Amino acid sequence: GNRLHIFAVPEFGSLEPESVTEIEGSPRQLLWNREAARAVIFSSINPYQLPTDHRLFDVLTADDESDSRWRSETLSKITILDVGTSGPPSVVRELFVEGQYQTARMVDTSVRLGAYSWLEVPGVYDWWSDLEEEGLYVAKQLARARIAARELSDLVPAIYELTSEGQLEIHALTEDDCRSFYRPENSHGRGFTSVLSFDMADELVEFDADHIVSNWPTFYASEDSLYIAEPANDWWWFWWNEDAPEQLNIHRFDTRAAGQALYLGSGRVEGVLHNQFSLDEHEDRLRVATTSNTRNRWWLDDPPEDENHVFVLELQVVSPQTAAGLQGDGLQIVGQLGGIAPNERIFAARMLGDRGYLVTFEQIDPLFTLDLSDPEDPRLV
């Protein structure tokens, strides 16, 4: 349901109801920090279900007669509550992030939300209709003209805040020349991966937002770092580029500062991920297990054979430490192992210290053990 129930525990095995709080949207995750005496609830909201008197209704409605009248199909709501006293909790902040909730992590009092958005900007997202009716040259000219006519804030995700006075405040995130936005080179992403960071112990709970132009992401977090992995190109890219390799962009953020995320650098490896368990950080190096040729050429009569890989990446440091933190110059491959289980794909991965384990699948489920003790020379055991 969409309620937060708080119970007192006067003695072991005994529960006494203290309060029930309505939560807007569909709750996805609850994080509670004893030190800050605060809780944060992440919920998903479908704009199509917003009542017409909702503060966000007019803001999210498109300004033309398009079939899809919403900028974003999903909102991620952040509700921060003060739970330090008995009785109903009080609201500290209510934020709405344009994008679909992916995950959230808390280390000490620092919380970070990961979301992915695909904005449907009228006249821009439906460019394909011009392509069919007018041809490629005219469609490009129309798209350029429509983009130029827009404000920058129309083209990137926004964060909305419902203040304690009931007013709606819009955080456009385009200040400071968009220095919190990053775009991979030689890559084609059509959405935004957003990382929203805040410190639960901060009295005002100020937030820090970072964004990457990307395809659908996978998040992995260690105690000091946050990694975002996303395909360099979506499947449609291979329709016109059959021989192009499948590649994975990996972006690293330093998360040691409370309530902040500092971009360190990015790297690229061959293949795609199965899930977040295909990523693991050990002794400040990232181990990645991928499969190439998994799905992006399904229309070919003789598609290339699947192949599995393990890569070890290390951040190349320009300066060991500055006032802002580590200064990285990209994630570089320092070790790799390929040719694992040809014509099969990874269905499970775990890496524990100097060992790694992969389960691949074709018609049986073999288990492979990896020796990762030497990061520059990973081996099959």
N, C-alpha and C positions, 0 to 999 in steps of 0.2 A: 504494500500500500504506500501511500504518500504521507505518512505520519512518523514523527520521531517520538518514541516512548522512552521516558527516563524513569528508572526504578531505583529506589534506595535499597541497600542490602544491610539491614541492621544486624544480622547474624547469618552465618553460613546456612545456605539452603532456604533463606527467607527473602522474599521480594515484596516491596511496598511501592505501588505506583506513585510517582511524584508529579509528572506532567505529561501532556500530549501536545505536540506542536505540529501543525500542518506544514507540509513541505510542498512547494510548487514543483510540478513536473513529476517525472518518474525517477526516484532516487537510484543512483548507480553505485555510490561509495560513501562511506562515513569514516572520517579520521578524527581522532580525539587526542588532545595533548594535555596531559595532567599538569605539566609545568605552567603552561599558559592559561589553563582552565578554560579552554575554548575547543569547540568542535567545528568541523567544516563538513558540509554535505554537498556532494556533487549530484546534480539531477539533469535529466534531458527533457527538453521542452520541444514539442512539435508546434511550429508557428501556425499551422493550419487549424489548430485547436484553440488558439488564443481568442478570448472574447473580444468583441469590438471595443469595449471600454478599457482594455488593457493598455497600459502606458506604451507598450512596444508595438501595438497594432499598426498605427500610422507610420511609425519609423521603418518597419520592416516591409511594408507594402510597397510593391514596385510602382513607379510613376507613369506607367503606360498600360495599355490594354493587353498585356501579354497573357499567355495561358498560365504561366507560373508567376504568381504575384508576390513571391517572397524572395528576399535577397539570399537567405540561407534556409535550407530545409530543416535544419536542426540547430537548437541553441543549447549550450552547456551552461547551467546555472550553478553559481557558487554561493552558498549560504553559510556565512560565518556566524557562529553563535557563542555567546558568553554563557558557560555552564558552571560558573564558579560558585553559585549560590543555590540553595534549595528553591524549589518552585520552578515555574516556567523559565526557559532560557530566553535571553534577550538577543535581538539581532544586532550584530556589529556591522556587517556589510552584506549587500546583495548585489552580485555581479552577474551579468549575462554575456557569455562569450559566443560570438558567431562561429559555429563549428560543432562537429559531432564529438562528444566525449570519447576519449580513447583510454586514458588511465590517469592515475594520480599517485604520487609518492610523497612520503613524509620522512625526513631525517632530522632528528632532534625537533626543533620547532619550525623548520622550513618545509613548506609544502609546494609542490609543483604539479600543475595540471597539464596534460597533453591533449590537444584537440586538433581535428582536421576539418577544414572548411572548403567548400566549393561554392563560390558566389555566383548567383545567376543574375548578372547585371543586364537589364533590358538593352537590347540592341547589340550586345557583345556576346553573351553566352549562346545566342541562337544564330550565329554567323553562318551556320551550315545551310539555313534556308536561303540566304543570299547566294551562296555557292551554287545551289541547285537551280535558282531562277536566273541569276545574272552572270554566272561564270566566275572563274578564279580571279581575274584581274579586277573586275568591278567589286567583287566581294571583299578583296583586300582593301580597296580604297574606301569602301563604306565602313569597314571595321576600324581603319585608322581614324576616319573622321569622327566616328562615334566615341572612340576612346579619348581622342583629343578634346571632345566636348564635355567630358566628365571631369569631376573633381577627383583628385587622387584618392580621397577618402571613400569615394564610391567603389573603388576597385580593390580595396583590401579589407580584411575583417575589422570589425569594430567591437569594442567592449562597452556595454551599457550598464549603468548603475542606478538602482532605485534607492534614493537617499532616504534618510530617516524622516524627512519632511514630506515624503511621497512624490518628490520630483524625479524626473528622468534626466540623468546626466550621460552624455555621450563622450567616450574616450576614443578619439579617431585614430590614434597610434601613428599618425603620419608626421609628427613633429620631429625636429632635429634631423631633417633630410632623410627620414626613414632608415636611420642607422641601426634600428633593431630588426631590419629585414635582410635576409640573405638569399642569394640565388646561385645554385650550382652552375658551373660552366658546362657547356656541351651536354645539356640535359633538358628534358621537356616535361615540366610539371604543370598541371592545370589547377592546382589547389594550394592551400596554405596549411602548413603544420605550425601550430602555435603552442608555445610553452609559457604558461603564466605562473610566476613565482611570487610567493609572499611569506612573511614571517608571522606565525601565529602569536609570537610574543610581542610584536610591534603594536603599540597602543592603537595606531590608526590603521594597521594592516595595509600599508601601501604595497602596490603590486608592481612587478617588473615583467614586461612582455617581450618575447622574442618570436620571430616568425621565419620560416623557410619556405620558399616557393618549391613545392614538391608534389610527388605522387603519394599514394596512400602509405602512411608510415607505420613502423614498428618501433616501440620505445623499450629501452633497457636502461636501468639506473643502478649504479653502485653507490657506495657511501659518499664519494667525492665527485662523481661524474654522471652526466646524463647523455645517453647516445640515442640518436634518431637514425634509423635505417629506412631507406625508401628506394624503389626502383628508379634507375636513371631515366627510363622511358617506360610508358605504359604499353599495353599489348598492341594498340593501334599503330605504334611506330614501326613495328615489324611487318605490317602489311605492305609498306612501301620500301622497307629496308630488311629484306629477308636474311641477309648475311651479317647484319649487325649483331654484335655480342650482347647477351643479357648482362647488365651490370647493376651493381647496388651502390648507391651513395650512402656514406656513413658520416654523420656529423656529431662532433663531441662538444659538450658544454661543461665548464667547470662550475660545480654547485657547492663549493665550500663556503662561500659567503652567504650569510643568512638572507633568505628572501630574494636571492638574485641568481641569474644564470649567465655566465660569461662564455661567449663563443670562443672556442679554441682552434678549431680547424676541421677539415673534412678529408675523406679519402674515398677510394672506389675499389671494389673487388668484382670478380666475375660471379654471376649467378644471382639467385634470389633466396630469401629466407623462408623457412617453414613457419616459425613463430619466434617469440622473444627468447625462448630457451636456446636458440641457435647463436646467441650472443653471450659472451662472458668476459669480464675483466679480471685479470690476474697479474699482480705485480706491475700495475700501470700499463699493461698491454691488453689489447682487445682481441679475443679469439672469435672467429666467425665461421659458421658452417653453412654452406650454400649449395644449391642445386642449379645447374644451368640447363637451358633448353626445356623447361618444365611445361610451359603452356603457350608461349607466345608465337608459336608457328603451327597451330592446330589445323590450319587449312591445307598444309602441304601434304602431298601424297607420301613423301618420304622425309619426314622431319628429322633433324639431327638427334643423335642419341643423348639421353640424359647423362649428366656427369656430376659428381659431387666433389666438393672441395672444402678444405679448412685453411683459413688464412689467419695470420697473426699480424696485427697492426700496432704501430707505436707512434706516438705523437712526436714529431720532430720539433724540438724546442728552440726558439730563437733566443729568448732571454729566460734564464731560470726563474726569475721572479721580478715583477714590477709592482707598482702601486695598484694596478688593476688585476694582478694575478699572473698566471702563466701566459706566455705569449707563444702560440703554436704556429707552425708552418705546414700544417697538413698531417693527416694520418698516413704513414707510409707502411707498405707491406715489408715486413722483415723476415717472414717465414711463410711457407705455404706447402700444402699437400694436395695433389689432384688425382684424378683417375680412380676415385673410390666408387665401387659398385656401379660400373657402367650400365646404362639403360634402366637404372632404378633411381628413386628420389628419396630424400630424407623425410621421414615421418616423425622422428623424435630425436632430440639432441640434448645432452647434458655434459657439462664440463666442470670437473671438480678438481681443483689444484692442478697437479701435473698429469691428470688423466682426463680423457674425453670419451664419450660414448655416443654412437650414432646408430639409429635404427632406420634402414632403408627398406623400400618395398617395390616389388614387381608382382610376384605371386607368393613369395615367402617373405618373412621378416628377419633378415640377418641382423646380428648385433656386431658392430665393429668397435674395438677399443683402441684409443689413440694415446700415444705417449707424447705429452706436451711439455715435458720437462725442459727441453731446449727450444725456446721460442723461434729460433732461426732454422730449426730442422724438425718440424713435427713429423711423427712416424706412425704407421699402422702397426699395432702390436699383434 
